Amino acid sequence: MTQSIVLIPARMSASRLPGKPLADIGGEPMIVHVMRRAEAAGVGPVVVATDSEAIKTAVEKAGGRAVLTSADHPTGSDRIHEAARIVDPEGRCGRIVNVQGDLPTLEPGIVRAASDLLDDPSVDIGTLSAVITRHEEITNPNVVKVVGTPLSERRLRALYFTRATAPSGDGPLYHHIGLYAYRRAALDRFVALPPAPLETRERLEQLRALENGMRIDVAVVDAVPLGVDTPADLERARGLIAKSAPLR
């Protein structure tokens, strides 16, 4: 049960940038850039989970694999859970890595960093963070912070996730990166649980896991990948990819 699969949820409906998975970046749809960077991580097979025939067609045209899932899922975790059952109905893959579909400049190494956290059998879910270096992020409620116990220089055990500025006092603050590696049994349990009180209050679904006694470890990586949510983000991604070396 150490095999891994990488699933990328992708939907056409986005309030600030509709149709963004198919937004052109250097002649290819954004979702294809994300797929190729996830493949370069070498963690396992990569599959796009989508409710859109257009996205599925674009992925397959680029030589990738996509599966159609329900349009009614409340969260990306529910979407990847359905996709995992479609792609691996026998449950052979013990790790499910969830890479968001709006990270076209993703560094492949951080996908491996999240997955490697599950080498510790006591960890249910692995995720990522980076030290906050921009002062404006400290009080920005759109920047989710990880509060955790340091296990090493590059690893935390998560105690809480919050939109507030936390913890207080001297020391680093950590910007949470929403890329997850689930142990298969943990994902099955997670999606079966009802929304939890703090999850609802903070609007952070990962708190459901903590509120139900699941262990989340956090790898500290060098930088937060660019998430494309607005037209300005898209232009920035186009510029970064135009200047970057091709993936090998």
SEFI-342747 format. One line per field, with one value per residue (C-alpha): residue number from 1; residue in one letter; chain; x, y, z. Coordinates in nm, 4 decimals. Layout:
num: c(NUM, ...)
residuo: c(A, ...)
cadena: c(A, ...)
xx: c(X, ...)
yy: c(Y, ...)
zz: c(Z, ...)
***
This chain:
num: c(1, 2, 3, 4, 5, 6, 7, 8, 9, 10, 11, 12, 13, 14, 15, 16, 17, 18, 19, 20, 21, 22, 23, 24, 25, 26, 27, 28, 29, 30, 31, 32, 33, 34, 35, 36, 37, 38, 39, 40, 41, 42, 43, 44, 45, 46, 47, 48, 49, 50, 51, 52, 53, 54, 55, 56, 57, 58, 59, 60, 61, 62, 63, 64, 65, 66, 67, 68, 69, 70, 71, 72, 73, 74, 75, 76, 77, 78, 79, 80, 81, 82, 83, 84, 85, 86, 87, 88, 89, 90, 91, 92, 93, 94, 95, 96, 97, 98, 99, 100, 101, 102, 103, 104, 105, 106, 107, 108, 109, 110, 111, 112, 113, 114, 115, 116, 117, 118, 119, 120, 121, 122, 123, 124, 125, 126, 127, 128, 129, 130, 131, 132, 133, 134, 135, 136, 137, 138, 139, 140, 141, 142, 143, 144, 145, 146, 147, 148, 149, 150, 151, 152, 153, 154, 155, 156, 157, 158, 159, 160, 161, 162, 163, 164, 165, 166, 167, 168, 169, 170, 171, 172, 173, 174, 175, 176, 177, 178, 179, 180, 181, 182, 183, 184, 185, 186, 187, 188, 189, 190, 191, 192, 193, 194, 195, 196, 197, 198, 199, 200, 201, 202, 203, 204, 205, 206, 207, 208, 209, 210, 211, 212, 213, 214, 215, 216, 217, 218, 219, 220, 221, 222, 223, 224, 225, 226, 227, 228, 229, 230, 231, 232, 233, 234, 235, 236, 237, 238, 239, 240, 241, 242, 243, 244, 245, 246, 247, 248)
residuo: c(M, T, Q, S, I, V, L, I, P, A, R, M, S, A, S, R, L, P, G, K, P, L, A, D, I, G, G, E, P, M, I, V, H, V, M, R, R, A, E, A, A, G, V, G, P, V, V, V, A, T, D, S, E, A, I, K, T, A, V, E, K, A, G, G, R, A, V, L, T, S, A, D, H, P, T, G, S, D, R, I, H, E, A, A, R, I, V, D, P, E, G, R, C, G, R, I, V, N, V, Q, G, D, L, P, T, L, E, P, G, I, V, R, A, A, S, D, L, L, D, D, P, S, V, D, I, G, T, L, S, A, V, I, T, R, H, E, E, I, T, N, P, N, V, V, K, V, V, G, T, P, L, S, E, R, R, L, R, A, L, Y, F, T, R, A, T, A, P, S, G, D, G, P, L, Y, H, H, I, G, L, Y, A, Y, R, R, A, A, L, D, R, F, V, A, L, P, P, A, P, L, E, T, R, E, R, L, E, Q, L, R, A, L, E, N, G, M, R, I, D, V, A, V, V, D, A, V, P, L, G, V, D, T, P, A, D, L, E, R, A, R, G, L, I, A, K, S, A, P, L, R)
cadena: c(A, A, A, A, A, A, A, A, A, A, A, A, A, A, A, A, A, A, A, A, A, A, A, A, A, A, A, A, A, A, A, A, A, A, A, A, A, A, A, A, A, A, A, A, A, A, A, A, A, A, A, A, A, A, A, A, A, A, A, A, A, A, A, A, A, A, A, A, A, A, A, A, A, A, A, A, A, A, A, A, A, A, A, A, A, A, A, A, A, A, A, A, A, A, A, A, A, A, A, A, A, A, A, A, A, A, A, A, A, A, A, A, A, A, A, A, A, A, A, A, A, A, A, A, A, A, A, A, A, A, A, A, A, A, A, A, A, A, A, A, A, A, A, A, A, A, A, A, A, A, A, A, A, A, A, A, A, A, A, A, A, A, A, A, A, A, A, A, A, A, A, A, A, A, A, A, A, A, A, A, A, A, A, A, A, A, A, A, A, A, A, A, A, A, A, A, A, A, A, A, A, A, A, A, A, A, A, A, A, A, A, A, A, A, A, A, A, A, A, A, A, A, A, A, A, A, A, A, A, A, A, A, A, A, A, A, A, A, A, A, A, A, A, A, A, A, A, A)
xx: c(0.0000, 0.2886, 0.1892, 0.0816, -0.1436, -0.1623, -0.5090, -0.5712, -0.9261, -1.0278, -1.3584, -1.4652, -1.6641, -1.4476, -1.5999, -1.2945, -1.1558, -1.4165, -1.2755, -0.9284, -0.8151, -0.8250, -0.6628, -0.3800, -0.0260, 0.2424, 0.0177, -0.1152, -0.4021, -0.3097, -0.4287, -0.1746, 0.1098, -0.0034, -0.0313, 0.3186, 0.4724, 0.2954, 0.4261, 0.7781, 0.7564, 0.7776, 0.5414, 0.3035, 0.0478, -0.1241, -0.4966, -0.7114, -1.0513, -1.3039, -1.6726, -1.6005, -1.5822, -1.3769, -1.1113, -1.1055, -1.0587, -0.7759, -0.5914, -0.6260, -0.5166, -0.1955, -0.1390, -0.2692, -0.5478, -0.8669, -1.1818, -1.5243, -1.6634, -1.9873, -2.0497, -2.2090, -1.9080, -1.8854, -1.5043, -1.2017, -1.1442, -1.4812, -1.3932, -1.0594, -1.2221, -1.4638, -1.1783, -0.9707, -1.2572, -1.2848, -0.9122, -0.8253, -1.1415, -0.9407, -0.7684, -0.4160, -0.2787, -0.2091, -0.1395, -0.3534, -0.1812, -0.4126, -0.2522, -0.4638, -0.5294, -0.4361, -0.0631, 0.0985, 0.4431, 0.4467, 0.7920, 0.7773, 0.9902, 0.7253, 0.4826, 0.7368, 0.7882, 0.4195, 0.4065, 0.7237, 0.5594, 0.3523, 0.6667, 0.5919, 0.3078, 0.1596, 0.0853, -0.2608, -0.2230, 0.0780, 0.0715, 0.3042, 0.3937, 0.6499, 0.7791, 0.5966, 0.8396, 0.5992, 0.4648, 0.1246, 0.0555, 0.0712, -0.2714, -0.4250, -0.7186, -0.6796, -0.3374, -0.3997, -0.1453, -0.0262, 0.0310, 0.2490, 0.5004, 0.8448, 0.9652, 1.2747, 1.3924, 1.1750, 0.8820, 0.5917, 0.3117, 0.0007, -0.1929, -0.4221, -0.4900, -0.6280, -0.6975, -0.5929, -0.2373, -0.1038, 0.0787, 0.1642, 0.5118, 0.8513, 0.9212, 0.8285, 0.4767, 0.3916, 0.1841, -0.0140, 0.0017, -0.3108, -0.1453, -0.2240, -0.1063, -0.3660, -0.3211, -0.6008, -0.7796, -0.7529, -0.9181, -1.1990, -1.2556, -1.2242, -1.4934, -1.7326, -1.7114, -1.9591, -1.8295, -1.6784, -1.7465, -1.4057, -1.3956, -1.7219, -1.6126, -1.2733, -1.3906, -1.0961, -1.1817, -0.8478, -0.9666, -1.2178, -0.9260, -0.7671, -1.0987, -1.1442, -0.8017, -0.6239, -0.2549, -0.1372, 0.2353, 0.3648, 0.6794, 0.8351, 0.9355, 1.1193, 0.8340, 0.4591, 0.3718, 0.1744, -0.1974, -0.3900, -0.7129, -0.7297, -0.6382, -0.3322, -0.2190, -0.2610, -0.0410, 0.2229, 0.2161, 0.2550, 0.5611, 0.7191, 0.6658, 0.7974, 1.1233, 1.1558, 1.3533, 1.1518, 1.0721, 1.2873)
yy: c(0.0000, 0.2414, 0.3124, 0.6698, 0.8434, 1.2175, 1.3604, 1.7142, 1.8478, 2.0969, 2.2791, 2.5302, 2.7491, 3.0037, 3.3313, 3.5492, 3.3731, 3.1535, 2.8719, 2.9111, 2.5468, 2.6068, 2.9518, 2.9657, 2.9836, 2.9673, 2.7825, 2.5194, 2.5133, 2.5855, 2.2414, 2.0794, 2.2776, 2.1617, 1.8019, 1.8012, 1.9485, 1.6878, 1.4156, 1.5538, 1.4948, 1.1209, 1.0368, 0.8197, 0.8287, 1.1658, 1.1946, 1.5066, 1.4839, 1.7134, 1.7734, 1.9211, 1.7396, 2.0310, 1.9900, 1.6134, 1.6600, 1.9118, 1.6798, 1.3784, 1.5826, 1.6601, 1.2892, 1.2873, 1.1042, 1.2567, 1.1175, 1.2745, 1.3238, 1.4651, 1.8386, 1.8450, 1.7897, 2.0486, 2.0277, 1.9224, 1.6423, 1.4910, 1.5177, 1.3397, 1.0732, 0.9915, 1.0008, 0.7636, 0.5127, 0.5408, 0.5127, 0.2609, 0.0739, -0.2078, 0.0359, -0.0616, 0.2906, 0.3671, 0.7371, 0.9965, 1.3272, 1.6213, 1.8923, 2.1993, 2.2659, 2.6350, 2.5998, 2.6168, 2.7139, 2.4407, 2.3172, 1.9352, 1.8787, 2.0080, 1.7394, 1.4811, 1.6675, 1.6310, 1.2648, 1.1807, 1.2907, 0.9719, 0.7623, 0.8032, 0.5557, 0.7733, 1.0572, 1.0594, 1.3644, 1.5565, 1.9164, 2.2115, 2.5558, 2.8307, 3.0909, 3.4222, 3.6884, 3.9564, 4.1716, 4.2226, 3.8479, 3.8427, 4.0051, 3.8979, 3.6599, 3.5087, 3.3794, 3.0723, 3.0205, 2.6899, 2.6696, 2.3689, 2.2005, 2.1883, 1.8316, 1.9437, 2.2502, 2.1566, 1.9785, 2.0631, 1.8654, 2.0762, 2.1892, 2.4396, 2.6278, 2.9808, 3.2944, 3.5011, 3.6049, 3.3189, 3.2261, 3.5430, 3.6209, 3.5970, 3.3381, 3.2485, 3.2421, 2.9825, 3.0318, 2.7154, 2.5726, 2.3762, 2.0680, 1.7456, 1.3867, 1.1574, 0.8069, 0.6253, 0.5221, 0.8784, 1.0203, 0.7646, 0.8619, 1.2353, 1.2603, 1.0487, 1.2922, 1.5801, 1.9396, 2.0274, 2.3430, 2.5072, 2.4062, 2.5921, 2.8936, 2.9360, 2.8066, 2.5656, 2.2035, 2.0684, 2.1548, 1.8704, 1.6286, 1.7886, 1.8150, 1.4417, 1.3430, 1.2911, 1.3794, 1.6302, 1.6892, 1.9864, 2.0085, 2.3552, 2.4433, 2.7439, 2.9368, 2.9452, 2.8464, 3.0969, 3.0220, 3.1649, 3.3253, 3.6519, 3.7862, 3.9512, 3.6142, 3.4615, 3.7266, 3.6714, 3.2954, 3.3528, 3.5664, 3.3179, 3.0218, 3.2137, 3.2714, 2.9242, 2.6308, 2.3408, 2.0528, 1.7446)
zz: c(0.0000, -0.0699, -0.4310, -0.4956, -0.7420, -0.8060, -0.8643, -0.9903, -0.9387, -1.2086, -1.2582, -1.5205, -1.2802, -1.0987, -0.9866, -1.0511, -1.3588, -1.5307, -1.7407, -1.5933, -1.6373, -2.0130, -1.9999, -2.2539, -2.1183, -2.3828, -2.6271, -2.3845, -2.1340, -1.7731, -1.6605, -1.8955, -1.7365, -1.3915, -1.5100, -1.6562, -1.3431, -1.1320, -1.3648, -1.3294, -0.9529, -1.0198, -0.7348, -0.9373, -1.2183, -1.2661, -1.3397, -1.3768, -1.2028, -1.3670, -1.4278, -1.7716, -2.1046, -2.2403, -1.9716, -2.0205, -2.3950, -2.3459, -2.1073, -2.3351, -2.6384, -2.4469, -2.3793, -2.0231, -1.8452, -1.7080, -1.5497, -1.5263, -1.1782, -1.0419, -1.0715, -0.7260, -0.4985, -0.2186, -0.1963, -0.3950, -0.1455, -0.2341, -0.6036, -0.5650, -0.3476, -0.6292, -0.8812, -0.6687, -0.6671, -1.0461, -1.1165, -0.8450, -0.7442, -0.5828, -0.3456, -0.4478, -0.4111, -0.0480, -0.1061, -0.2816, -0.3596, -0.4273, -0.6443, -0.7147, -1.0828, -1.0706, -0.9957, -1.3420, -1.2078, -0.9432, -0.8440, -0.8837, -0.5764, -0.3392, -0.4566, -0.3440, -0.0162, 0.0704, -0.0269, 0.1668, 0.4927, 0.4753, 0.5134, 0.8848, 0.9467, 1.2227, 0.9764, 0.8166, 0.5919, 0.4633, 0.3460, 0.2886, 0.4167, 0.3635, 0.6061, 0.5620, 0.4433, 0.3195, 0.6022, 0.4365, 0.4500, 0.8294, 0.8725, 0.5407, 0.6129, 0.2656, 0.3696, 0.5844, 0.8614, 1.0015, 1.3747, 1.4423, 1.6679, 1.5035, 1.4515, 1.2604, 1.0721, 0.7735, 0.9345, 1.1636, 1.3232, 1.2628, 1.5679, 1.3960, 1.0742, 1.0864, 0.8865, 1.1870, 1.2723, 1.4819, 1.6908, 1.8812, 2.0092, 1.8440, 1.5783, 1.2220, 1.0824, 0.8195, 0.5037, 0.4357, 0.0842, -0.0095, -0.1559, 0.0309, 0.0461, 0.2028, 0.3258, 0.1397, 0.4576, 0.5896, 0.2769, 0.3031, 0.6651, 0.6019, 0.3340, 0.5445, 0.8368, 0.8707, 0.8626, 1.2000, 1.4054, 1.3637, 0.9976, 0.9459, 1.1482, 0.9793, 0.6391, 0.6304, 0.5596, 0.6879, 1.0386, 1.0060, 1.0158, 1.3224, 1.5053, 1.4579, 1.5872, 1.2556, 1.2350, 0.9745, 0.9223, 0.7282, 0.5157, 0.5100, 0.1537, 0.0156, -0.1467, -0.2050, -0.5634, -0.7673, -0.7567, -1.0523, -0.9302, -1.1262, -1.4712, -1.3135, -1.1724, -1.5165, -1.6778, -1.4121, -1.4742, -1.8476, -1.7832, -1.5431, -1.7737, -2.0758, -1.8866, -1.7358, -1.8707, -2.0182, -1.7833, -1.8310)
***
